[in-house]
Every structure is written in structure tokens, then in C-alpha cells.
Amino acid sequence: MARRRKKLGEILVGWNIISPEALKEAIAYASERGQRVGEALVALELASEDDVTKALAAQFDLEYVDLDKNVQVPAALDLVPEKIIKDEKVLPMKKEGNRLKIIISDPLDLELQDKLRFLLNMELDCALAPRSKIQRFIDTFMGGLGTSVDEAISEIDRDADLHAKEVDAYRKAQEEDDADAPVIKLINLLIGEAVRMRASDIHVEPMADRVRVRYRIDGVCIERDNIPKSMQGPVIARLKIISGIDIAEKRLPQDGRIKMKIGGSFIDFRVSALPAYHGESVVLRILRPDSVKIGIMGLGFEEDDYARFQRIIRQPNGVFLVTGPTGSGKTTTLYAALQELNRPDRKIITAEDPVEYNFTGMNQCQVKEEIGLTFARILRAMLRQAPNIILVGEIRDREVGEVAVQAALTGHLVFSTLHTNDAPSAITRLIDMGIKPFLVASSVQAIMAQRLIRTICQECKEIDPAPDRFVLRMLGMTDDDLAGGHLYRGKGCNRCSGVGFRGRQGIFEMLEMSNEVRELAFNRAPTNEIRKAARAAGMRPLLEDGKRKILRGITTALEVAKIAQSEGVLTEE
């Protein structure tokens, strides 16, 4: 008598992944929508896609392949047509005789298996992996499936005639949208690869003997393959053309924008060209729509700071400042707050330089100093528009600061940023700008300093067997802090490109203006006195917030130490 095959839900219940009640909920959900139970479990977030795929593998007695565990690009890739790999999300792994080991995501898709057997004239040994991981593997390691960046470089390098072409040739290629032109192919591949690798910037930097290409991923620059020096002119010219920059002007800095469709969605790129000794350096800032839609919970707040933040942004009036150096995530934080507050009954107006992301329901104004449209001028005009909430991109001088303060005192909630190392320093900075102390004391509601730290990759996270004691001592972490717990690290895997980190979170320092802090501001007290009063009132310094995230296994001690050292967070109390 044949053994009864266990159902998917039974397996997951037996593994204690889901409860029987959760299974019943998923069955009802699946029945209503004509879905499989596994799909329903993932949709309801009762089980992960990994869990469901592992259960399917157990159900059908198939091998489960973890594509995040250093799986190499398969040698049998060319055995299956590119279109099928892309469309069906399959990975041919290796051929042995007349049998092909192939990774699929759905063991019940018998039609696909029959099609592959017919096309390849081979028998199949199927293994399973989640569909999303198969897609990620294809995107990361096979890019264009047929053309790599290296191949594009070689193609251009072999084309001796290309080096002699003038700018008109590039204009013609642009007008004709000749996607097969070697330079165009190379630029498209570089941009596509950077987007797939979650880069925030692409740096194209002419050197004495080569053109260096770097991607900034999670705040760290990673060098890509170098482009031959002979290709410098064509590559720079192409980038300037598609970004709308004057290609004849090579003496002055220029800015432009690109909008491209990548992976089914449109992505904006802000382009900056800067004349340098060996030629124009070009930087493309990748403006992802999803990067500013992470929500307040995605910023990385501890529970108490999250409650404080929610309370602060719902004040009827006052100034809320976010401080930190360039690239610390200040704008993302303010955008998250505005999206939380963006309701039909509220009018929100912003003054930005530049407007990088467009949001429905907000009135966003672009600063244009060349025609006299400054932050201060926009702010004054804003007040005649009867807004509830105002965002000022940055308080750069006394004029902007005074208008922002007056707006807060007349019943508006004002968000803005300031460049200071910590929250208490912002009060001193505003007074040093020339804003009267009593105005600062009465208008500012709260100040938040922040930094970004890389987070440990969840796919290769492991206990750190030998944490660096020197780094821990530098951070002021004692054995008592570590008692009963573990520190973690990322081992390195395909998903994080071997670095052990994937993604970033913020560390925060939240200063709410207590009566004592207001009095100190009014009396022009030094920063260290303001800091002591803020800590007494409950402010947790940046370093302490970083320590919490180390102990929770979110990041490493070395990562916090690097940020602390470079950004001046390690201050004497």
C-alpha cells in the first residue's frame, strides 16, 4: 500500500512553523481567492517563502537548494534558452549524461517540466528554491544573461573606429536609440547592475591610466571593473547626453537628470559632472521611489524613541530639527514623517534644493537661487498659502532660520535639517547664526541627531565567536553589558555579496525641549551643559543607541565604532 503524502500544511504544523489555527485561516483565505495554501500562508505572513518551499521539497521528496549559500554561477546555463530562464525562473545547474539537474520553484508545474524535457531532449532532476531567490540569483550573477560588463568593455575596446568618432555620432546614436551600440550597451549594463546591487550612487572617475567605476552600497564604495582610458571620451559623452548636460562644456560643473525604466519600474538619476585633472568626474545618484517609502517603523527606532517621534511630529506647531552630516538619512526621516502626516485635511508645503522625490498630496517647491527663488523667499510665500506643515530642506543662514522660527511661533509645524554632530549642538548653532536665544528657546520643540549604520545580513548571520575586545572597550561596553547574550556578525553570502551586511538602519539621539533645556538656551549656555540637562531629561546619546543595536544583533561593534569615530560621536561627557 502506497504511503500517503503529507499535505503542505501538515508538514508546516509538524515543524512548528505555523499553528493549526493559522493553517485553518490560510485554507479559508486560499479558498476564497482560488489560491494554493502555500501562497496564502506567504500572503498572510504566517510563513516565509523559504519555509513553504522547504515544506514543498519535503512533501515531494525533492532537494532544497539555498541560493544564498555561496552557489556559483551554473556551468549548464547555456543549455536552456535565455527567455525560458528569465520568464519561468529556472536555473539549470549541471548535466550528467542525459540528465539535467535544474532548480525550479513549483514542483506542481508539470507543463513546464514537460516543455523543458521536450526542448532539451533530456531527463530532469528537479530541485526547489524560492521563486524570489531564483530571480535574485539571475539578477545578481547573470545580469543581462548573455552580455556582461566585461564583454561590453571588450567589445568597445575591439572597435577601433569608435575611438575616432565625434560627438555627433553619439547624438545620432541617442536619437536613433541604438541599444546595440557598444557604448550605450555598456552604460545600460553598468546602470542596471548598480540598481540590482542596491547601489545609491555610481561614480565614474577618470584616472591617469584608466576610468574607475565604483558603486556606493550601504554607504561604502565598492570598486567595479575599470574602463580602459581610451573609452573615457565616449563613456562621459554618453552619460552627459542622456542626462541633458552640455557635452561641449568641460570647464564648469554641470547637473542633469536621467529617467530610465529598469526592472519594470521607472528610476530617476541625478547626475553631476565635475571637471577634474584627468577629465570630468561623473556621479549618478540613484533615486529609488521605494527608498523614501519605508515608513517610520523602517527607520530603526527603539520602542521609546518611536513613541517620542510619533508624539513630536503630531505637535500643532513648533520647529522639529533633524541633524547630522551629509548622507546620514535626514531627508529620508523627514519624508517618512511627512508621509505619516499627509492627510486630506492637512496642507503640506516643502522648500527643497533639489526636489528629489515627488509625493502626491504635497506642494513641493524647488529652490532656484539663480533667479532669486531662495529658501527664505519661498518660506515667506508659503505663509500666505495657509499651510499646516512646512518642510524647509536646510537651515543654512540666519534669514532662513528666523523665518522658520516665526512660522513656528505663528502656529505652523516646521520640519528642517541642520548640519551638527549631535542634538544639543543644534541649539548653539542656531544662536551662533544670529537667531535670538529667546526665539530658539520658545520655538524649537525637539531636535534629533542621527547616523546610518549597516545591518547584519539575515541570511548569513551567526554568533561572533571572538568579538574584538579593544573595540568593545572603545565603545565603553563591559562584561556586564554582554552577560547572558551574544554578539553577532555576517559570515558573507551571495545575497550580501560576501560583505556580511545588507541594508542600513539609523541610530538616533532624541532631545525634547524640557523647561531646563529651554532656560539654558535662553541664557546661551554652552553645549556641554545643554547635553547634561538633556540626558537628565531622558535623552539617549547616539552611542548608547548604537550599543543597543549591537546587543540586539542588528549590527556589529566595529560598525558602530567606525561611525562613532568618523562622525565625532565618541565625545567626552
KACORRA-V361357 format. One record per residue. N is the residue number from 1. RES is the residue in three letters. PHI is phi in whole degrees, -180 to 180 (999 if undefined). NEAR is the number of other ideal C-beta (glycine too) atoms within 12 Angstrom. Layout:
n->N res->RES phi->PHI near->NEAR
n->N res->RES phi->PHI near->NEAR
This chain:
n->1 res->MET phi->999 near->3
n->2 res->ALA phi->-68 near->4
n->3 res->ARG phi->-72 near->6
n->4 res->ARG phi->-70 near->8
n->5 res->ARG phi->-76 near->15
n->6 res->LYS phi->-63 near->18
n->7 res->LYS phi->-79 near->21
n->8 res->LEU phi->-57 near->36
n->9 res->GLY phi->-62 near->34
n->10 res->GLU phi->-60 near->20
n->11 res->ILE phi->-63 near->29
n->12 res->LEU phi->-66 near->35
n->13 res->VAL phi->-66 near->26
n->14 res->GLY phi->-63 near->18
n->15 res->TRP phi->-85 near->20
n->16 res->ASN phi->62 near->12
n->17 res->ILE phi->-78 near->28
n->18 res->ILE phi->-130 near->32
n->19 res->SER phi->-93 near->18
n->20 res->PRO phi->-57 near->17
n->21 res->GLU phi->-66 near->14
n->22 res->ALA phi->-64 near->24
n->23 res->LEU phi->-63 near->30
n->24 res->LYS phi->-60 near->20
n->25 res->GLU phi->-61 near->23
n->26 res->ALA phi->-67 near->35
n->27 res->ILE phi->-62 near->29
n->28 res->ALA phi->-64 near->18
n->29 res->TYR phi->-62 near->24
n->30 res->ALA phi->-65 near->24
n->31 res->SER phi->-64 near->15
n->32 res->GLU phi->-64 near->13
n->33 res->ARG phi->-109 near->15
n->34 res->GLY phi->67 near->10
n->35 res->GLN phi->-106 near->18
n->36 res->ARG phi->-80 near->26
n->37 res->VAL phi->-63 near->36
n->38 res->GLY phi->-61 near->41
n->39 res->GLU phi->-62 near->27
n->40 res->ALA phi->-65 near->30
n->41 res->LEU phi->-61 near->37
n->42 res->VAL phi->-70 near->31
n->43 res->ALA phi->-62 near->21
n->44 res->LEU phi->-84 near->26
n->45 res->GLU phi->59 near->16
n->46 res->LEU phi->-87 near->30
n->47 res->ALA phi->-148 near->34
n->48 res->SER phi->-83 near->23
n->49 res->GLU phi->-62 near->28
n->50 res->ASP phi->-61 near->30
n->51 res->ASP phi->-59 near->28
n->52 res->VAL phi->-64 near->40
n->53 res->THR phi->-66 near->40
n->54 res->LYS phi->-62 near->29
n->55 res->ALA phi->-66 near->37
n->56 res->LEU phi->-63 near->41
n->57 res->ALA phi->-62 near->29
n->58 res->ALA phi->-68 near->25
n->59 res->GLN phi->-63 near->28
n->60 res->PHE phi->-102 near->26
n->61 res->ASP phi->56 near->16
n->62 res->LEU phi->-115 near->27
n->63 res->GLU phi->-76 near->22
n->64 res->TYR phi->-99 near->28
n->65 res->VAL phi->-111 near->32
n->66 res->ASP phi->-88 near->25
n->67 res->LEU phi->-73 near->37
n->68 res->ASP phi->-92 near->31
n->69 res->LYS phi->-104 near->21
n->70 res->ASN phi->54 near->20
n->71 res->VAL phi->-78 near->25
n->72 res->GLN phi->-83 near->16
n->73 res->VAL phi->-60 near->22
n->74 res->PRO phi->-67 near->29
n->75 res->ALA phi->-74 near->16
n->76 res->ALA phi->-89 near->25
n->77 res->LEU phi->-58 near->28
n->78 res->ASP phi->-77 near->17
n->79 res->LEU phi->-79 near->27
n->80 res->VAL phi->-113 near->35
n->81 res->PRO phi->-54 near->19
n->82 res->GLU phi->-54 near->20
n->83 res->LYS phi->-60 near->14
n->84 res->ILE phi->-67 near->25
n->85 res->ILE phi->-59 near->34
n->86 res->LYS phi->-68 near->22
n->87 res->ASP phi->-75 near->16
n->88 res->GLU phi->-95 near->28
n->89 res->LYS phi->58 near->29
n->90 res->VAL phi->-125 near->41
n->91 res->LEU phi->-130 near->42
n->92 res->PRO phi->-72 near->36
n->93 res->MET phi->-99 near->32
n->94 res->LYS phi->-156 near->23
n->95 res->LYS phi->-110 near->23
n->96 res->GLU phi->-131 near->16
n->97 res->GLY phi->64 near->10
n->98 res->ASN phi->-100 near->13
n->99 res->ARG phi->-120 near->20
n->100 res->LEU phi->-121 near->33
n->101 res->LYS phi->-81 near->29
n->102 res->ILE phi->-137 near->43
n->103 res->ILE phi->-96 near->42
n->104 res->ILE phi->-127 near->42
n->105 res->SER phi->-111 near->37
n->106 res->ASP phi->-130 near->29
n->107 res->PRO phi->-70 near->31
n->108 res->LEU phi->-90 near->20
n->109 res->ASP phi->-84 near->23
n->110 res->LEU phi->-70 near->15
n->111 res->GLU phi->-62 near->13
n->112 res->LEU phi->-64 near->25
n->113 res->GLN phi->-63 near->27
n->114 res->ASP phi->-64 near->13
n->115 res->LYS phi->-62 near->21
n->116 res->LEU phi->-66 near->31
n->117 res->ARG phi->-62 near->21
n->118 res->PHE phi->-68 near->14
n->119 res->LEU phi->-67 near->22
n->120 res->LEU phi->-92 near->24
n->121 res->ASN phi->56 near->13
n->122 res->MET phi->-140 near->23
n->123 res->GLU phi->-83 near->19
n->124 res->LEU phi->-112 near->34
n->125 res->ASP phi->-110 near->26
n->126 res->CYS phi->-87 near->34
n->127 res->ALA phi->-126 near->33
n->128 res->LEU phi->-116 near->39
n->129 res->ALA phi->-153 near->39
n->130 res->PRO phi->-59 near->36
n->131 res->ARG phi->-59 near->28
n->132 res->SER phi->-65 near->21
n->133 res->LYS phi->-73 near->34
n->134 res->ILE phi->-63 near->37
n->135 res->GLN phi->-61 near->27
n->136 res->ARG phi->-63 near->30
n->137 res->PHE phi->-63 near->37
n->138 res->ILE phi->-62 near->36
n->139 res->ASP phi->-64 near->29
n->140 res->THR phi->-76 near->28
n->141 res->PHE phi->-107 near->29
n->142 res->MET phi->-123 near->29
n->143 res->GLY phi->45 near->31
n->144 res->GLY phi->-83 near->27
n->145 res->LEU phi->50 near->27
n->146 res->GLY phi->139 near->18
n->147 res->THR phi->-133 near->26
n->148 res->SER phi->-102 near->23
n->149 res->VAL phi->-61 near->32
n->150 res->ASP phi->-60 near->22
n->151 res->GLU phi->-65 near->20
n->152 res->ALA phi->-64 near->37
n->153 res->ILE phi->-63 near->33
n->154 res->SER phi->-62 near->19
n->155 res->GLU phi->-62 near->24
n->156 res->ILE phi->-67 near->34
n->157 res->ASP phi->-64 near->24
n->158 res->ARG phi->-77 near->16
n->159 res->ASP phi->-87 near->24
n->160 res->ALA phi->-63 near->13
n->161 res->ASP phi->-67 near->12
n->162 res->LEU phi->-61 near->29
n->163 res->HIS phi->-67 near->22
n->164 res->ALA phi->-95 near->11
n->165 res->LYS phi->-72 near->23
n->166 res->GLU phi->-93 near->17
n->167 res->VAL phi->-59 near->21
n->168 res->ASP phi->-58 near->14
n->169 res->ALA phi->-65 near->27
n->170 res->TYR phi->-69 near->29
n->171 res->ARG phi->-61 near->20
n->172 res->LYS phi->-63 near->16
n->173 res->ALA phi->-62 near->27
n->174 res->GLN phi->-65 near->26
n->175 res->GLU phi->-64 near->14
n->176 res->GLU phi->-85 near->13
n->177 res->ASP phi->52 near->14
n->178 res->ASP phi->-80 near->18
n->179 res->ALA phi->-67 near->18
n->180 res->ASP phi->-88 near->16
n->181 res->ALA phi->-60 near->27
n->182 res->PRO phi->-55 near->35
n->183 res->VAL phi->-65 near->38
n->184 res->ILE phi->-62 near->34
n->185 res->LYS phi->-61 near->32
n->186 res->LEU phi->-63 near->40
n->187 res->ILE phi->-61 near->42
n->188 res->ASN phi->-62 near->31
n->189 res->LEU phi->-67 near->36
n->190 res->LEU phi->-61 near->44
n->191 res->ILE phi->-66 near->42
n->192 res->GLY phi->-61 near->32
n->193 res->GLU phi->-65 near->35
n->194 res->ALA phi->-62 near->38
n->195 res->VAL phi->-65 near->36
n->196 res->ARG phi->-64 near->29
n->197 res->MET phi->-87 near->33
n->198 res->ARG phi->65 near->32
n->199 res->ALA phi->-69 near->35
n->200 res->SER phi->-97 near->34
n->201 res->ASP phi->-144 near->34
n->202 res->ILE phi->-119 near->41
n->203 res->HIS phi->-109 near->33
n->204 res->VAL phi->-111 near->43
n->205 res->GLU phi->-125 near->31
n->206 res->PRO phi->-65 near->32
n->207 res->MET phi->-109 near->22
n->208 res->ALA phi->-65 near->14
n->209 res->ASP phi->-121 near->13
n->210 res->ARG phi->-163 near->23
n->211 res->VAL phi->-114 near->36
n->212 res->ARG phi->-85 near->29
n->213 res->VAL phi->-117 near->42
n->214 res->ARG phi->-130 near->29
n->215 res->TYR phi->-109 near->34
n->216 res->ARG phi->-97 near->26
n->217 res->ILE phi->-121 near->31
n->218 res->ASP phi->53 near->32
n->219 res->GLY phi->83 near->32
n->220 res->VAL phi->-118 near->29
n->221 res->CYS phi->-79 near->21
n->222 res->ILE phi->-120 near->27
n->223 res->GLU phi->-77 near->20
n->224 res->ARG phi->-96 near->31
n->225 res->ASP phi->-60 near->25
n->226 res->ASN phi->-76 near->26
n->227 res->ILE phi->-99 near->40
n->228 res->PRO phi->-57 near->29
n->229 res->LYS phi->-58 near->22
n->230 res->SER phi->-63 near->23
n->231 res->MET phi->-95 near->37
n->232 res->GLN phi->-57 near->33
n->233 res->GLY phi->-59 near->29
n->234 res->PRO phi->-59 near->40
n->235 res->VAL phi->-67 near->47
n->236 res->ILE phi->-63 near->38
n->237 res->ALA phi->-61 near->37
n->238 res->ARG phi->-62 near->39
n->239 res->LEU phi->-62 near->45
n->240 res->LYS phi->-70 near->35
n->241 res->ILE phi->-64 near->33
n->242 res->ILE phi->-72 near->31
n->243 res->SER phi->-98 near->33
n->244 res->GLY phi->75 near->19
n->245 res->ILE phi->-97 near->29
n->246 res->ASP phi->-67 near->19
n->247 res->ILE phi->-76 near->29
n->248 res->ALA phi->-79 near->16
n->249 res->GLU phi->-88 near->17
n->250 res->LYS phi->-121 near->24
n->251 res->ARG phi->-101 near->12
n->252 res->LEU phi->-120 near->14
n->253 res->PRO phi->-64 near->19
n->254 res->GLN phi->-139 near->27
n->255 res->ASP phi->-125 near->25
n->256 res->GLY phi->-155 near->27
n->257 res->ARG phi->-139 near->24
n->258 res->ILE phi->-130 near->33
n->259 res->LYS phi->-126 near->21
n->260 res->MET phi->-130 near->26
n->261 res->LYS phi->-95 near->14
n->262 res->ILE phi->-132 near->27
n->263 res->GLY phi->62 near->20
n->264 res->GLY phi->87 near->10
n->265 res->SER phi->-133 near->14
n->266 res->PHE phi->-85 near->17
n->267 res->ILE phi->-125 near->30
n->268 res->ASP phi->-93 near->29
n->269 res->PHE phi->-129 near->35
n->270 res->ARG phi->-96 near->30
n->271 res->VAL phi->-113 near->38
n->272 res->SER phi->-127 near->29
n->273 res->ALA phi->-113 near->34
n->274 res->LEU phi->-127 near->25
n->275 res->PRO phi->-62 near->18
n->276 res->ALA phi->-131 near->24
n->277 res->TYR phi->-61 near->11
n->278 res->HIS phi->-99 near->19
n->279 res->GLY phi->130 near->29
n->280 res->GLU phi->-73 near->33
n->281 res->SER phi->-88 near->31
n->282 res->VAL phi->-119 near->46
n->283 res->VAL phi->-122 near->33
n->284 res->LEU phi->-108 near->39
n->285 res->ARG phi->-87 near->32
n->286 res->ILE phi->-87 near->36
n->287 res->LEU phi->-102 near->31
n->288 res->ARG phi->-84 near->27
n->289 res->PRO phi->-59 near->20
n->290 res->ASP phi->-78 near->19
n->291 res->SER phi->-70 near->27
n->292 res->VAL phi->-108 near->29
n->293 res->LYS phi->-118 near->20
n->294 res->ILE phi->-81 near->24
n->295 res->GLY phi->80 near->22
n->296 res->ILE phi->-65 near->30
n->297 res->MET phi->-62 near->19
n->298 res->GLY phi->-78 near->24
n->299 res->LEU phi->-75 near->39
n->300 res->GLY phi->107 near->35
n->301 res->PHE phi->-68 near->33
n->302 res->GLU phi->-71 near->27
n->303 res->GLU phi->-57 near->15
n->304 res->ASP phi->-70 near->19
n->305 res->ASP phi->-67 near->37
n->306 res->TYR phi->-62 near->25
n->307 res->ALA phi->-63 near->18
n->308 res->ARG phi->-62 near->29
n->309 res->PHE phi->-59 near->37
n->310 res->GLN phi->-61 near->23
n->311 res->ARG phi->-68 near->18
n->312 res->ILE phi->-66 near->36
n->313 res->ILE phi->-72 near->35
n->314 res->ARG phi->-103 near->23
n->315 res->GLN phi->-66 near->28
n->316 res->PRO phi->-71 near->17
n->317 res->ASN phi->-158 near->27
n->318 res->GLY phi->114 near->36
n->319 res->VAL phi->-105 near->45
n->320 res->PHE phi->-118 near->45
n->321 res->LEU phi->-107 near->47
n->322 res->VAL phi->-115 near->46
n->323 res->THR phi->-117 near->42
n->324 res->GLY phi->151 near->38
n->325 res->PRO phi->-74 near->24
n->326 res->THR phi->-59 near->16
n->327 res->GLY phi->85 near->24
n->328 res->SER phi->-94 near->38
n->329 res->GLY phi->89 near->36
n->330 res->LYS phi->-62 near->39
n->331 res->THR phi->-64 near->34
n->332 res->THR phi->-60 near->35
n->333 res->THR phi->-62 near->43
n->334 res->LEU phi->-68 near->45
n->335 res->TYR phi->-62 near->40
n->336 res->ALA phi->-62 near->35
n->337 res->ALA phi->-65 near->39
n->338 res->LEU phi->-64 near->40
n->339 res->GLN phi->-65 near->29
n->340 res->GLU phi->-65 near->28
n->341 res->LEU phi->-93 near->33
n->342 res->ASN phi->-72 near->26
n->343 res->ARG phi->-130 near->16
n->344 res->PRO phi->-59 near->11
n->345 res->ASP phi->-88 near->10
n->346 res->ARG phi->-121 near->24
n->347 res->LYS phi->-104 near->24
n->348 res->ILE phi->-117 near->36
n->349 res->ILE phi->-126 near->34
n->350 res->THR phi->-123 near->41
n->351 res->ALA phi->-122 near->43
n->352 res->GLU phi->-132 near->33
n->353 res->ASP phi->-144 near->27
n->354 res->PRO phi->-94 near->26
n->355 res->VAL phi->-80 near->26
n->356 res->GLU phi->-92 near->27
n->357 res->TYR phi->-128 near->29
n->358 res->ASN phi->-101 near->21
n->359 res->PHE phi->-124 near->26
n->360 res->THR phi->-69 near->15
n->361 res->GLY phi->93 near->19
n->362 res->MET phi->-117 near->32
n->363 res->ASN phi->-97 near->28
n->364 res->GLN phi->-107 near->27
n->365 res->CYS phi->-111 near->30
n->366 res->GLN phi->-93 near->21
n->367 res->VAL phi->-69 near->26
n->368 res->LYS phi->-135 near->17
n->369 res->GLU phi->-66 near->16
n->370 res->GLU phi->-65 near->10
n->371 res->ILE phi->-112 near->10
n->372 res->GLY phi->87 near->12
n->373 res->LEU phi->-89 near->19
n->374 res->THR phi->-93 near->26
n->375 res->PHE phi->-56 near->37
n->376 res->ALA phi->-63 near->28
n->377 res->ARG phi->-67 near->22
n->378 res->ILE phi->-63 near->37
n->379 res->LEU phi->-60 near->40
n->380 res->ARG phi->-63 near->24
n->381 res->ALA phi->-68 near->22
n->382 res->MET phi->-56 near->33
n->383 res->LEU phi->-63 near->27
n->384 res->ARG phi->-85 near->13
n->385 res->GLN phi->-95 near->21
n->386 res->ALA phi->54 near->18
n->387 res->PRO phi->-82 near->32
n->388 res->ASN phi->-92 near->30
n->389 res->ILE phi->-129 near->41
n->390 res->ILE phi->-125 near->48
n->391 res->LEU phi->-116 near->50
n->392 res->VAL phi->-108 near->48
n->393 res->GLY phi->-50 near->34
n->394 res->GLU phi->-162 near->33
n->395 res->ILE phi->-88 near->44
n->396 res->ARG phi->-101 near->26
n->397 res->ASP phi->-151 near->21
n->398 res->ARG phi->-63 near->22
n->399 res->GLU phi->-59 near->22
n->400 res->VAL phi->-65 near->36
n->401 res->GLY phi->-60 near->38
n->402 res->GLU phi->-66 near->28
n->403 res->VAL phi->-65 near->35
n->404 res->ALA phi->-63 near->47
n->405 res->VAL phi->-64 near->38
n->406 res->GLN phi->-63 near->27
n->407 res->ALA phi->-63 near->41
n->408 res->ALA phi->-65 near->38
n->409 res->LEU phi->-72 near->26
n->410 res->THR phi->-98 near->23
n->411 res->GLY phi->100 near->19
n->412 res->HIS phi->-107 near->36
n->413 res->LEU phi->-93 near->36
n->414 res->VAL phi->-116 near->48
n->415 res->PHE phi->-105 near->49
n->416 res->SER phi->-161 near->46
n->417 res->THR phi->-123 near->43
n->418 res->LEU phi->-150 near->42
n->419 res->HIS phi->-94 near->27
n->420 res->THR phi->-138 near->36
n->421 res->ASN phi->-74 near->31
n->422 res->ASP phi->-144 near->46
n->423 res->ALA phi->-69 near->45
n->424 res->PRO phi->-59 near->42
n->425 res->SER phi->-65 near->31
n->426 res->ALA phi->-65 near->42
n->427 res->ILE phi->-64 near->46
n->428 res->THR phi->-62 near->30
n->429 res->ARG phi->-63 near->32
n->430 res->LEU phi->-62 near->41
n->431 res->ILE phi->-67 near->30
n->432 res->ASP phi->-65 near->21
n->433 res->MET phi->-66 near->26
n->434 res->GLY phi->114 near->18
n->435 res->ILE phi->-78 near->35
n->436 res->LYS phi->-62 near->22
n->437 res->PRO phi->-56 near->26
n->438 res->PHE phi->-67 near->19
n->439 res->LEU phi->-71 near->29
n->440 res->VAL phi->-62 near->43
n->441 res->ALA phi->-63 near->32
n->442 res->SER phi->-90 near->23
n->443 res->SER phi->-99 near->40
n->444 res->VAL phi->-74 near->46
n->445 res->GLN phi->-93 near->36
n->446 res->ALA phi->-162 near->43
n->447 res->ILE phi->-135 near->46
n->448 res->MET phi->-127 near->49
n->449 res->ALA phi->-97 near->46
n->450 res->GLN phi->-151 near->46
n->451 res->ARG phi->-138 near->45
n->452 res->LEU phi->-112 near->39
n->453 res->ILE phi->-123 near->41
n->454 res->ARG phi->-74 near->34
n->455 res->THR phi->-104 near->35
n->456 res->ILE phi->-64 near->39
n->457 res->CYS phi->-63 near->33
n->458 res->GLN phi->-72 near->22
n->459 res->GLU phi->-79 near->30
n->460 res->CYS phi->-122 near->25
n->461 res->LYS phi->-66 near->28
n->462 res->GLU phi->-149 near->20
n->463 res->ILE phi->-66 near->16
n->464 res->ASP phi->-79 near->27
n->465 res->PRO phi->-73 near->11
n->466 res->ALA phi->-143 near->13
n->467 res->PRO phi->-63 near->26
n->468 res->ASP phi->-72 near->22
n->469 res->ARG phi->-67 near->17
n->470 res->PHE phi->-63 near->13
n->471 res->VAL phi->-63 near->27
n->472 res->LEU phi->-63 near->26
n->473 res->ARG phi->-65 near->17
n->474 res->MET phi->-62 near->21
n->475 res->LEU phi->-84 near->38
n->476 res->GLY phi->79 near->24
n->477 res->MET phi->-93 near->30
n->478 res->THR phi->-104 near->13
n->479 res->ASP phi->-62 near->12
n->480 res->ASP phi->-63 near->11
n->481 res->ASP phi->-63 near->20
n->482 res->LEU phi->-91 near->20
n->483 res->ALA phi->-59 near->10
n->484 res->GLY phi->78 near->8
n->485 res->GLY phi->-135 near->19
n->486 res->HIS phi->-129 near->18
n->487 res->LEU phi->-100 near->34
n->488 res->TYR phi->-125 near->30
n->489 res->ARG phi->-147 near->32
n->490 res->GLY phi->-99 near->34
n->491 res->LYS phi->-70 near->25
n->492 res->GLY phi->105 near->22
n->493 res->CYS phi->-148 near->29
n->494 res->ASN phi->-63 near->30
n->495 res->ARG phi->-66 near->36
n->496 res->CYS phi->-101 near->33
n->497 res->SER phi->58 near->30
n->498 res->GLY phi->82 near->21
n->499 res->VAL phi->-92 near->28
n->500 res->GLY phi->88 near->30
n->501 res->PHE phi->-125 near->38
n->502 res->ARG phi->-151 near->31
n->503 res->GLY phi->88 near->30
n->504 res->ARG phi->-138 near->35
n->505 res->GLN phi->-132 near->38
n->506 res->GLY phi->-94 near->42
n->507 res->ILE phi->-114 near->44
n->508 res->PHE phi->-130 near->45
n->509 res->GLU phi->-138 near->45
n->510 res->MET phi->-105 near->44
n->511 res->LEU phi->-109 near->46
n->512 res->GLU phi->-95 near->34
n->513 res->MET phi->-75 near->37
n->514 res->SER phi->-81 near->22
n->515 res->ASN phi->-60 near->15
n->516 res->GLU phi->-65 near->24
n->517 res->VAL phi->-65 near->36
n->518 res->ARG phi->-62 near->29
n->519 res->GLU phi->-65 near->21
n->520 res->LEU phi->-64 near->31
n->521 res->ALA phi->-64 near->37
n->522 res->PHE phi->-60 near->23
n->523 res->ASN phi->-92 near->19
n->524 res->ARG phi->58 near->21
n->525 res->ALA phi->-66 near->25
n->526 res->PRO phi->-67 near->18
n->527 res->THR phi->-61 near->31
n->528 res->ASN phi->-64 near->19
n->529 res->GLU phi->-70 near->22
n->530 res->ILE phi->-63 near->41
n->531 res->ARG phi->-62 near->33
n->532 res->LYS phi->-62 near->21
n->533 res->ALA phi->-66 near->29
n->534 res->ALA phi->-66 near->37
n->535 res->ARG phi->-66 near->28
n->536 res->ALA phi->-64 near->18
n->537 res->ALA phi->-87 near->24
n->538 res->GLY phi->114 near->21
n->539 res->MET phi->-71 near->33
n->540 res->ARG phi->-100 near->31
n->541 res->PRO phi->-62 near->35
n->542 res->LEU phi->-54 near->43
n->543 res->LEU phi->-63 near->36
n->544 res->GLU phi->-65 near->32
n->545 res->ASP phi->-66 near->41
n->546 res->GLY phi->-63 near->46
n->547 res->LYS phi->-61 near->35
n->548 res->ARG phi->-59 near->30
n->549 res->LYS phi->-73 near->37
n->550 res->ILE phi->-66 near->40
n->551 res->LEU phi->-67 near->29
n->552 res->ARG phi->-84 near->24
n->553 res->GLY phi->78 near->23
n->554 res->ILE phi->-82 near->35
n->555 res->THR phi->-144 near->43
n->556 res->THR phi->-107 near->38
n->557 res->ALA phi->-63 near->37
n->558 res->LEU phi->-64 near->30
n->559 res->GLU phi->-64 near->39
n->560 res->VAL phi->-65 near->42
n->561 res->ALA phi->-63 near->29
n->562 res->LYS phi->-64 near->26
n->563 res->ILE phi->-64 near->39
n->564 res->ALA phi->-62 near->34
n->565 res->GLN phi->-68 near->19
n->566 res->SER phi->-71 near->20
n->567 res->GLU phi->-103 near->32
n->568 res->GLY phi->76 near->22
n->569 res->VAL phi->-81 near->36
n->570 res->LEU phi->-76 near->25
n->571 res->THR phi->-108 near->24
n->572 res->GLU phi->-78 near->12
n->573 res->GLU phi->-84 near->17
